[in-house]
Amino acid sequence: MKLPPSTIPDELLRASTRRHFFKQSGFGIGAAALTGLLNDTLFARDATAAANPLAPKAPMFPAKAKSIIYLFMAGAPSQVDLLDPKPALQKYDGQNVPADLMKGERFAFIKGTPKLLGSPYEFKRCGASGAEISELLPHVQEVADDLAIIRSVHTTQFNHAPAQIYMNSGFQIIGRPSMGSWMTYGLGSECKDLPGFVVLISGENQPDGGKACWGSGFLPTVYQGVEFRSQGDPVLFLTNPAGVSDKTRRDSLDLLKQLNEMHLASNGDTEIATRIASYEMAYRMQSSVPELVDIAKEPASIHELYGTEPGKKSFANNCLLARRLVERGVRFVQLYHRGWDNHGTSSHDDIVNRLPSLCQETDRAAAALIKDLKQRGLLDSTIVIWGGEFGRTPMNEARNNSKFLGRDHHPRAFTVWVAGGGFRPGISFGKTDELGYNIAEDAVDVHDLHATILNQMGIDHTKLTYRFQGRDFRLTDVAGNVVTKLIS
């Protein structure tokens, strides 16, 4: 039946109002009720969080540290040649590995019965702690009393990409947030002009795990790592296009912000808050980043300490940048230096030629970072981590009867060192058996390491969660224990 003309506007208004109500209620009364039961990360947070998702957040309990610098040696350094001396390997060098160790084992490349391989390098007791460190790391030897050397780390993965992703996210498959993302999600960042999570890359190439190593997974993308480049523009697409003035850029961003805030208010999508924060951060970075990366202004004594050469792509430059980043309040800085995959198929990947060159590229700067943070009073509040994704076998790989010495992937035992941030200095923790094959004492799995690092940042790893696909996820998933023997 056709309504009288005078009643049409009222009817349309009532229909429009009903449609608007149900849309704003989450597509129905049931959804509106369900909103109160779901984690608030699925909907708009309070106004402050929406305006700046990276705003500093209080830790769950008093923290020992407030920043992390993670020196990730992609490719897996050989622990038995650098940080876990094994005299028995020298004694039995060239002999077949014991049969009981090989039973049921699988390797990435070793075939048949491999032979034990003693390290060609001498170890020295260093500092008051007497920590044994290889001659390949003379500068790290100098900071031995600042390190907690963990010789009993183990992982479930023995191929590079899944192992790197596992070491960073606690899970071997792409899609989970990295540790840096969890850290900025949980604590925000104290620096408003730079990302809370910065990634710096040197060495042969990107890590095998790719950008998933610093991805945010199912967390809002504002928490993912931002890669800074050592050459050219530090951050791609940061500078204004030709013909666009600063005022035009500012006016454009203000308009976009208004439109995005209207959209955010209407549907509560956290990715809109991420978009707003990203645009504003990019604008501030146009002035903050050029000043940050201008390491040429550092005094000559600092360049001598690190071995830096401004303008070059190097691990040393990245270590100095890492110090400058944490000085400015950046929460998590991760350096990747790839090339440690020393299989021994040629002189380019063996432990006689390539391993020493990798140590020369990284040893001085890693030790300098510890010294520099310490002299500035920053080491107490900064955790520095050094390590790879797994270890190397105590046997020679001898792939295709290669005459070059090298070691296969070894997930059962490897070494990580940690300094600062309330970790006990000058200790060697955990033990492997006489051949360095299995852990003999104080095993530390990847989730334990993550739990302990989070603890030092004032976070209970069991309570830092994010609801996704119907359940609460965390960095340590359903595992992990704080290793109390490692912390002060």
Secondary structure, DSSP 8 states (H G I E B T S, - for coil): ----GGGHHHHHHHHHHHHHHHHHTTSSHHHHHHHTTS-GGGS---HHHHH-TTS----SS--S-SEEEEEE-TT---HHHHTS--HHHHHTTTSB--HHHHTT---SS--SS-BB---SS-EEEETTTTEEEETT-HHHHHTGGGEEEEEEEE-S--SHHHHHHHHHHSSSSTTS--HHHHHHHHH--S-SSS-SEEEEEEESSS-TTGGGGG--TTS-GGGS-EEE-SSSSSSTT-S--TT--HHHHHHHHHHHHHHHHHHHHHH--HHHHHHHHHHHHHHHHHHHHHHHH-GGGS-HHHHHHHT--TTS--HHHHHHHHHHHHHTT-SEEEEEEE------SSTTSSTTTHHHHHHHHHHHHHHHHHHHHHHTT-GGGEEEEEE-SSEE-SB---GGG-SS----EE-S-EEEEEESTTB-TTEEE-EE-TTSSSEEES-EEHHHHHHHHHHHTT--TTT--EEETTEEE-TTTT-----GGGB-
